[in-house]
Amino acid sequence: MKIIYTLAMLAALMPAGAHAEDTSTSVPPANASANVAPMAKAPAEAATDKPAAQEPTYVTAVLPFTADKDYEDMGQQVPLLLTTFLSVSPSLMMVERAEVDKALSEIELGKSGTVDPDTAAKVGHLVGAQVLVTGRIFQVQHDLMIVAKIIGVETGVVLGEYVSMPVRGSIKDASQQLSDKIAQDIAAKGEKLIVRGTDKEDIVAKLKPLVEGKKNLPSVSVSIDAMNVGKTDTDTTAQTEIAYILQNLGFTVIDPMASNKKADIEITGSAVSEFAMRKGNLVSAKANVEVKAIRHKDGTMVMSDREPTVAVDLSPESAGRLAEQKGASALAERFVKSVTK
């Protein structure tokens, strides 16, 4: 007993490292892992299991560049190279060059035509783009300057970038440098270039000051026929959007299907969306919303307008509805301004 007691005391006095060294040489049983509770994931590791937030995607088209007479070929080569290089950017969905050429022919701009903010909306709607890139190539002493304009189709906002290269330098390298700058600009400043779908509540809050103090707002009825990606849409996104905004601003909205009462102003129109293009899991759709507002009392036209838009979502139908919603919101805002001025 005395020997056993002495050994026990010696074991208790041994350094902790000695115990660790001894146990490291032991072989765990084959089923040891089954008896050990799994370790909780560290916060950083657990976070990787969550799907990453979807980055904004911008539908972009590169148009022809104008060029000095000696460099007219580059006016066609540079846009082709830019389209190729920009297509690898995860934040850009590029319109095919064939679609761009077709649209330019339709509006008689031709391959050497230039696009300014005034014509950007028309070109953008034809090709289903939110952002247009165009520019100019010209010589300055012994260098060539390639200047790009980045135009927001819906906002008219213009950004600029440029690169320079020796006259006999590499067009490919210069185009790659320029495409990198363009992609960075669109990714960083894209929210200034396009109109995102805005919450109804935000639009109502924005327009509230226009109707405050107005005691005799006219009653309105809203009837918008909808065609979403080739199918008649019973969802009537555009109609619902306009009616919601007006009702929450204090307008009396009369449903023409449920009441025989005539509204002071009748808003009618159409919303048509169609598939534009696909990139990975994302789809873009373009829409055109047209409305006219007629005063019932005397038949006068209060407003006649249209709004072409583009939107990106996970399916053609949802992208189409989002595009219709954006167009309807813009038209509702214009209507409110026209009857409250």
Contacts in CASP RR format, 6 or more apart in sequence:
PFRMAT RR
TARGET T0000
AUTHOR 0000-0000-0000
METHOD contacts of the structure
MODEL  1
MKIIYTLAMLAALMPAGAHAEDTSTSVPPANASANVAPMAKAPAEAATDK
PAAQEPTYVTAVLPFTADKDYEDMGQQVPLLLTTFLSVSPSLMMVERAEV
DKALSEIELGKSGTVDPDTAAKVGHLVGAQVLVTGRIFQVQHDLMIVAKI
IGVETGVVLGEYVSMPVRGSIKDASQQLSDKIAQDIAAKGEKLIVRGTDK
EDIVAKLKPLVEGKKNLPSVSVSIDAMNVGKTDTDTTAQTEIAYILQNLG
FTVIDPMASNKKADIEITGSAVSEFAMRKGNLVSAKANVEVKAIRHKDGT
MVMSDREPTVAVDLSPESAGRLAEQKGASALAERFVKSVTK
41 49 0 8 1.000
55 90 0 8 1.000
55 91 0 8 1.000
56 91 0 8 1.000
56 190 0 8 1.000
56 191 0 8 1.000
57 90 0 8 1.000
57 91 0 8 1.000
57 92 0 8 1.000
57 93 0 8 1.000
57 279 0 8 1.000
57 282 0 8 1.000
57 284 0 8 1.000
57 312 0 8 1.000
58 91 0 8 1.000
58 92 0 8 1.000
58 93 0 8 1.000
58 130 0 8 1.000
58 131 0 8 1.000
58 186 0 8 1.000
58 190 0 8 1.000
58 193 0 8 1.000
58 194 0 8 1.000
58 312 0 8 1.000
59 93 0 8 1.000
59 95 0 8 1.000
59 128 0 8 1.000
59 129 0 8 1.000
59 130 0 8 1.000
59 131 0 8 1.000
59 276 0 8 1.000
59 277 0 8 1.000
59 284 0 8 1.000
59 310 0 8 1.000
59 312 0 8 1.000
60 86 0 8 1.000
60 92 0 8 1.000
60 93 0 8 1.000
60 94 0 8 1.000
60 95 0 8 1.000
60 129 0 8 1.000
60 130 0 8 1.000
60 131 0 8 1.000
60 132 0 8 1.000
60 133 0 8 1.000
60 186 0 8 1.000
61 94 0 8 1.000
61 95 0 8 1.000
61 99 0 8 1.000
61 100 0 8 1.000
61 123 0 8 1.000
61 124 0 8 1.000
61 127 0 8 1.000
61 128 0 8 1.000
61 129 0 8 1.000
61 131 0 8 1.000
61 132 0 8 1.000
61 133 0 8 1.000
62 79 0 8 1.000
62 82 0 8 1.000
62 83 0 8 1.000
62 86 0 8 1.000
62 94 0 8 1.000
62 95 0 8 1.000
62 97 0 8 1.000
62 100 0 8 1.000
62 132 0 8 1.000
62 133 0 8 1.000
62 134 0 8 1.000
63 79 0 8 1.000
63 100 0 8 1.000
63 104 0 8 1.000
63 113 0 8 1.000
63 115 0 8 1.000
63 123 0 8 1.000
63 132 0 8 1.000
63 133 0 8 1.000
63 134 0 8 1.000
63 135 0 8 1.000
64 75 0 8 1.000
64 76 0 8 1.000
64 79 0 8 1.000
64 104 0 8 1.000
64 110 0 8 1.000
64 111 0 8 1.000
64 112 0 8 1.000
64 113 0 8 1.000
64 134 0 8 1.000
65 74 0 8 1.000
65 75 0 8 1.000
65 78 0 8 1.000
65 79 0 8 1.000
65 134 0 8 1.000
65 135 0 8 1.000
65 136 0 8 1.000
65 137 0 8 1.000
65 146 0 8 1.000
65 148 0 8 1.000
66 75 0 8 1.000
66 112 0 8 1.000
66 113 0 8 1.000
66 114 0 8 1.000
66 135 0 8 1.000
66 136 0 8 1.000
66 137 0 8 1.000
67 73 0 8 1.000
67 74 0 8 1.000
67 75 0 8 1.000
67 136 0 8 1.000
67 137 0 8 1.000
67 138 0 8 1.000
68 137 0 8 1.000
68 138 0 8 1.000
68 139 0 8 1.000
70 139 0 8 1.000
71 137 0 8 1.000
71 138 0 8 1.000
71 139 0 8 1.000
71 144 0 8 1.000
72 112 0 8 1.000
74 137 0 8 1.000
74 144 0 8 1.000
74 171 0 8 1.000
75 137 0 8 1.000
76 111 0 8 1.000
77 171 0 8 1.000
77 175 0 8 1.000
78 137 0 8 1.000
78 146 0 8 1.000
78 171 0 8 1.000
78 174 0 8 1.000
78 175 0 8 1.000
78 178 0 8 1.000
79 97 0 8 1.000
79 133 0 8 1.000
80 97 0 8 1.000
81 171 0 8 1.000
81 172 0 8 1.000
81 175 0 8 1.000
81 176 0 8 1.000
81 179 0 8 1.000
82 133 0 8 1.000
82 148 0 8 1.000
82 175 0 8 1.000
82 178 0 8 1.000
82 179 0 8 1.000
82 182 0 8 1.000
83 94 0 8 1.000
83 97 0 8 1.000
85 175 0 8 1.000
85 176 0 8 1.000
85 179 0 8 1.000
85 180 0 8 1.000
86 92 0 8 1.000
86 94 0 8 1.000
86 133 0 8 1.000
86 179 0 8 1.000
86 182 0 8 1.000
86 183 0 8 1.000
87 94 0 8 1.000
89 183 0 8 1.000
89 186 0 8 1.000
89 187 0 8 1.000
91 183 0 8 1.000
91 186 0 8 1.000
91 187 0 8 1.000
92 183 0 8 1.000
92 186 0 8 1.000
93 277 0 8 1.000
93 279 0 8 1.000
93 282 0 8 1.000
93 284 0 8 1.000
93 312 0 8 1.000
95 127 0 8 1.000
95 128 0 8 1.000
95 129 0 8 1.000
95 277 0 8 1.000
96 277 0 8 1.000
99 127 0 8 1.000
100 127 0 8 1.000
101 111 0 8 1.000
103 123 0 8 1.000
103 124 0 8 1.000
103 126 0 8 1.000
103 127 0 8 1.000
104 110 0 8 1.000
104 111 0 8 1.000
104 113 0 8 1.000
104 123 0 8 1.000
106 126 0 8 1.000
107 119 0 8 1.000
107 122 0 8 1.000
107 123 0 8 1.000
107 126 0 8 1.000
109 115 0 8 1.000
109 119 0 8 1.000
109 123 0 8 1.000
114 134 0 8 1.000
114 135 0 8 1.000
115 123 0 8 1.000
115 132 0 8 1.000
115 134 0 8 1.000
115 151 0 8 1.000
116 151 0 8 1.000
117 151 0 8 1.000
117 152 0 8 1.000
117 156 0 8 1.000
117 158 0 8 1.000
120 132 0 8 1.000
120 151 0 8 1.000
120 152 0 8 1.000
120 153 0 8 1.000
120 156 0 8 1.000
121 153 0 8 1.000
121 154 0 8 1.000
121 156 0 8 1.000
121 308 0 8 1.000
123 129 0 8 1.000
123 132 0 8 1.000
123 153 0 8 1.000
124 130 0 8 1.000
124 132 0 8 1.000
124 153 0 8 1.000
124 308 0 8 1.000
124 310 0 8 1.000
125 153 0 8 1.000
125 286 0 8 1.000
125 288 0 8 1.000
125 308 0 8 1.000
125 310 0 8 1.000
128 276 0 8 1.000
128 277 0 8 1.000
128 284 0 8 1.000
128 286 0 8 1.000
128 310 0 8 1.000
129 153 0 8 1.000
129 310 0 8 1.000
130 152 0 8 1.000
130 153 0 8 1.000
130 154 0 8 1.000
130 193 0 8 1.000
130 194 0 8 1.000
130 310 0 8 1.000
131 150 0 8 1.000
131 151 0 8 1.000
131 152 0 8 1.000
131 153 0 8 1.000
131 186 0 8 1.000
131 190 0 8 1.000
131 193 0 8 1.000
131 194 0 8 1.000
132 150 0 8 1.000
132 151 0 8 1.000
132 152 0 8 1.000
132 153 0 8 1.000
133 148 0 8 1.000
133 149 0 8 1.000
133 150 0 8 1.000
133 151 0 8 1.000
133 182 0 8 1.000
134 148 0 8 1.000
134 149 0 8 1.000
134 151 0 8 1.000
135 146 0 8 1.000
135 147 0 8 1.000
135 148 0 8 1.000
135 149 0 8 1.000
136 145 0 8 1.000
136 146 0 8 1.000
136 147 0 8 1.000
137 144 0 8 1.000
137 145 0 8 1.000
137 146 0 8 1.000
137 147 0 8 1.000
138 144 0 8 1.000
138 145 0 8 1.000
138 147 0 8 1.000
139 145 0 8 1.000
139 167 0 8 1.000
140 164 0 8 1.000
142 166 0 8 1.000
142 167 0 8 1.000
143 164 0 8 1.000
143 165 0 8 1.000
143 166 0 8 1.000
143 167 0 8 1.000
144 164 0 8 1.000
144 165 0 8 1.000
144 166 0 8 1.000
144 167 0 8 1.000
144 169 0 8 1.000
144 174 0 8 1.000
145 162 0 8 1.000
145 163 0 8 1.000
145 164 0 8 1.000
146 162 0 8 1.000
146 163 0 8 1.000
146 164 0 8 1.000
146 165 0 8 1.000
146 174 0 8 1.000
146 175 0 8 1.000
146 178 0 8 1.000
147 160 0 8 1.000
147 161 0 8 1.000
147 162 0 8 1.000
148 160 0 8 1.000
148 161 0 8 1.000
148 162 0 8 1.000
148 178 0 8 1.000
148 181 0 8 1.000
148 182 0 8 1.000
149 158 0 8 1.000
149 159 0 8 1.000
149 160 0 8 1.000
150 158 0 8 1.000
150 159 0 8 1.000
150 160 0 8 1.000
150 161 0 8 1.000
150 182 0 8 1.000
150 185 0 8 1.000
150 186 0 8 1.000
150 193 0 8 1.000
151 157 0 8 1.000
151 158 0 8 1.000
151 193 0 8 1.000
152 158 0 8 1.000
152 193 0 8 1.000
152 194 0 8 1.000
153 194 0 8 1.000
153 310 0 8 1.000
154 193 0 8 1.000
154 194 0 8 1.000
154 195 0 8 1.000
154 309 0 8 1.000
154 310 0 8 1.000
155 192 0 8 1.000
155 193 0 8 1.000
155 194 0 8 1.000
155 195 0 8 1.000
157 192 0 8 1.000
157 193 0 8 1.000
159 185 0 8 1.000
159 189 0 8 1.000
159 193 0 8 1.000
160 185 0 8 1.000
161 178 0 8 1.000
161 181 0 8 1.000
161 182 0 8 1.000
161 185 0 8 1.000
162 178 0 8 1.000
163 174 0 8 1.000
163 177 0 8 1.000
163 178 0 8 1.000
163 181 0 8 1.000
164 174 0 8 1.000
165 171 0 8 1.000
165 173 0 8 1.000
165 174 0 8 1.000
186 193 0 8 1.000
195 309 0 8 1.000
195 326 0 8 1.000
195 330 0 8 1.000
196 326 0 8 1.000
197 311 0 8 1.000
197 322 0 8 1.000
197 325 0 8 1.000
197 326 0 8 1.000
197 329 0 8 1.000
198 326 0 8 1.000
198 329 0 8 1.000
200 241 0 8 1.000
200 244 0 8 1.000
200 245 0 8 1.000
200 248 0 8 1.000
200 329 0 8 1.000
203 245 0 8 1.000
203 329 0 8 1.000
203 332 0 8 1.000
203 333 0 8 1.000
204 245 0 8 1.000
204 248 0 8 1.000
204 249 0 8 1.000
206 333 0 8 1.000
207 245 0 8 1.000
207 249 0 8 1.000
207 333 0 8 1.000
207 336 0 8 1.000
208 249 0 8 1.000
210 249 0 8 1.000
210 336 0 8 1.000
210 337 0 8 1.000
210 340 0 8 1.000
211 217 0 8 1.000
211 249 0 8 1.000
211 250 0 8 1.000
211 336 0 8 1.000
211 340 0 8 1.000
214 340 0 8 1.000
217 249 0 8 1.000
217 250 0 8 1.000
217 251 0 8 1.000
217 252 0 8 1.000
217 339 0 8 1.000
218 251 0 8 1.000
218 263 0 8 1.000
218 264 0 8 1.000
218 265 0 8 1.000
218 295 0 8 1.000
218 339 0 8 1.000
219 251 0 8 1.000
219 252 0 8 1.000
219 253 0 8 1.000
219 254 0 8 1.000
219 263 0 8 1.000
219 264 0 8 1.000
219 265 0 8 1.000
220 246 0 8 1.000
220 251 0 8 1.000
220 252 0 8 1.000
220 253 0 8 1.000
220 254 0 8 1.000
220 263 0 8 1.000
220 264 0 8 1.000
220 265 0 8 1.000
220 266 0 8 1.000
220 267 0 8 1.000
220 293 0 8 1.000
221 253 0 8 1.000
221 254 0 8 1.000
221 255 0 8 1.000
221 256 0 8 1.000
221 262 0 8 1.000
221 263 0 8 1.000
221 265 0 8 1.000
221 266 0 8 1.000
221 267 0 8 1.000
222 239 0 8 1.000
222 242 0 8 1.000
222 243 0 8 1.000
222 246 0 8 1.000
222 253 0 8 1.000
222 267 0 8 1.000
223 239 0 8 1.000
223 256 0 8 1.000
223 266 0 8 1.000
223 267 0 8 1.000
223 268 0 8 1.000
223 269 0 8 1.000
224 236 0 8 1.000
224 238 0 8 1.000
224 239 0 8 1.000
224 242 0 8 1.000
224 267 0 8 1.000
224 268 0 8 1.000
224 269 0 8 1.000
224 270 0 8 1.000
224 271 0 8 1.000
224 289 0 8 1.000
224 291 0 8 1.000
224 328 0 8 1.000
225 269 0 8 1.000
225 270 0 8 1.000
225 271 0 8 1.000
226 232 0 8 1.000
226 233 0 8 1.000
226 235 0 8 1.000
226 236 0 8 1.000
226 237 0 8 1.000
226 238 0 8 1.000
226 239 0 8 1.000
226 270 0 8 1.000
226 271 0 8 1.000
226 272 0 8 1.000
226 324 0 8 1.000
227 233 0 8 1.000
227 270 0 8 1.000
227 271 0 8 1.000
227 272 0 8 1.000
227 273 0 8 1.000
228 235 0 8 1.000
228 237 0 8 1.000
228 271 0 8 1.000
228 273 0 8 1.000
228 317 0 8 1.000
228 320 0 8 1.000
228 321 0 8 1.000
228 324 0 8 1.000
229 273 0 8 1.000
229 274 0 8 1.000
229 275 0 8 1.000
229 285 0 8 1.000
229 316 0 8 1.000
229 317 0 8 1.000
229 320 0 8 1.000
230 274 0 8 1.000
233 271 0 8 1.000
233 321 0 8 1.000
235 321 0 8 1.000
237 271 0 8 1.000
237 321 0 8 1.000
237 324 0 8 1.000
237 325 0 8 1.000
237 328 0 8 1.000
238 271 0 8 1.000
238 289 0 8 1.000
238 324 0 8 1.000
238 325 0 8 1.000
238 327 0 8 1.000
238 328 0 8 1.000
239 271 0 8 1.000
239 328 0 8 1.000
241 324 0 8 1.000
241 325 0 8 1.000
241 328 0 8 1.000
241 329 0 8 1.000
241 332 0 8 1.000
242 267 0 8 1.000
242 291 0 8 1.000
242 328 0 8 1.000
242 331 0 8 1.000
242 332 0 8 1.000
242 335 0 8 1.000
243 253 0 8 1.000
245 329 0 8 1.000
245 332 0 8 1.000
245 333 0 8 1.000
245 336 0 8 1.000
246 253 0 8 1.000
246 332 0 8 1.000
246 335 0 8 1.000
246 336 0 8 1.000
247 253 0 8 1.000
249 336 0 8 1.000
252 263 0 8 1.000
254 261 0 8 1.000
254 262 0 8 1.000
254 263 0 8 1.000
256 263 0 8 1.000
256 266 0 8 1.000
262 296 0 8 1.000
263 296 0 8 1.000
264 295 0 8 1.000
264 296 0 8 1.000
264 297 0 8 1.000
265 293 0 8 1.000
265 294 0 8 1.000
265 295 0 8 1.000
265 296 0 8 1.000
265 302 0 8 1.000
265 339 0 8 1.000
266 293 0 8 1.000
266 294 0 8 1.000
266 296 0 8 1.000
267 291 0 8 1.000
267 292 0 8 1.000
267 293 0 8 1.000
267 335 0 8 1.000
268 291 0 8 1.000
268 292 0 8 1.000
268 294 0 8 1.000
269 289 0 8 1.000
269 290 0 8 1.000
269 291 0 8 1.000
269 292 0 8 1.000
270 289 0 8 1.000
270 290 0 8 1.000
271 287 0 8 1.000
271 288 0 8 1.000
271 289 0 8 1.000
271 290 0 8 1.000
271 324 0 8 1.000
271 327 0 8 1.000
271 328 0 8 1.000
272 287 0 8 1.000
272 288 0 8 1.000
273 285 0 8 1.000
273 286 0 8 1.000
273 287 0 8 1.000
273 288 0 8 1.000
273 319 0 8 1.000
273 320 0 8 1.000
273 321 0 8 1.000
273 323 0 8 1.000
273 324 0 8 1.000
274 285 0 8 1.000
274 286 0 8 1.000
274 287 0 8 1.000
274 320 0 8 1.000
275 283 0 8 1.000
275 285 0 8 1.000
275 316 0 8 1.000
275 319 0 8 1.000
276 283 0 8 1.000
276 284 0 8 1.000
276 285 0 8 1.000
276 286 0 8 1.000
276 310 0 8 1.000
276 319 0 8 1.000
277 283 0 8 1.000
277 284 0 8 1.000
278 284 0 8 1.000
281 314 0 8 1.000
282 312 0 8 1.000
282 313 0 8 1.000
282 314 0 8 1.000
283 312 0 8 1.000
283 313 0 8 1.000
283 314 0 8 1.000
283 315 0 8 1.000
283 316 0 8 1.000
283 319 0 8 1.000
284 310 0 8 1.000
284 311 0 8 1.000
284 312 0 8 1.000
284 319 0 8 1.000
285 310 0 8 1.000
285 311 0 8 1.000
285 313 0 8 1.000
285 316 0 8 1.000
285 319 0 8 1.000
285 320 0 8 1.000
285 322 0 8 1.000
285 323 0 8 1.000
286 308 0 8 1.000
286 309 0 8 1.000
286 310 0 8 1.000
286 323 0 8 1.000
287 308 0 8 1.000
287 309 0 8 1.000
287 310 0 8 1.000
287 311 0 8 1.000
287 320 0 8 1.000
287 323 0 8 1.000
287 324 0 8 1.000
287 326 0 8 1.000
287 327 0 8 1.000
288 306 0 8 1.000
288 307 0 8 1.000
288 308 0 8 1.000
288 309 0 8 1.000
289 306 0 8 1.000
289 307 0 8 1.000
289 309 0 8 1.000
289 324 0 8 1.000
289 327 0 8 1.000
289 328 0 8 1.000
289 331 0 8 1.000
290 305 0 8 1.000
290 306 0 8 1.000
291 303 0 8 1.000
291 304 0 8 1.000
291 305 0 8 1.000
291 306 0 8 1.000
291 331 0 8 1.000
291 335 0 8 1.000
292 301 0 8 1.000
292 303 0 8 1.000
292 304 0 8 1.000
292 305 0 8 1.000
293 301 0 8 1.000
293 302 0 8 1.000
293 303 0 8 1.000
293 304 0 8 1.000
293 335 0 8 1.000
293 338 0 8 1.000
294 300 0 8 1.000
294 301 0 8 1.000
294 302 0 8 1.000
295 301 0 8 1.000
295 302 0 8 1.000
302 335 0 8 1.000
302 338 0 8 1.000
302 339 0 8 1.000
303 334 0 8 1.000
303 335 0 8 1.000
303 338 0 8 1.000
305 331 0 8 1.000
305 334 0 8 1.000
306 331 0 8 1.000
307 326 0 8 1.000
307 327 0 8 1.000
307 328 0 8 1.000
307 330 0 8 1.000
307 331 0 8 1.000
308 327 0 8 1.000
309 323 0 8 1.000
309 324 0 8 1.000
309 326 0 8 1.000
309 327 0 8 1.000
309 330 0 8 1.000
310 323 0 8 1.000
311 319 0 8 1.000
311 320 0 8 1.000
311 322 0 8 1.000
311 323 0 8 1.000
311 326 0 8 1.000
312 319 0 8 1.000
312 322 0 8 1.000
313 319 0 8 1.000
313 320 0 8 1.000
313 322 0 8 1.000
END
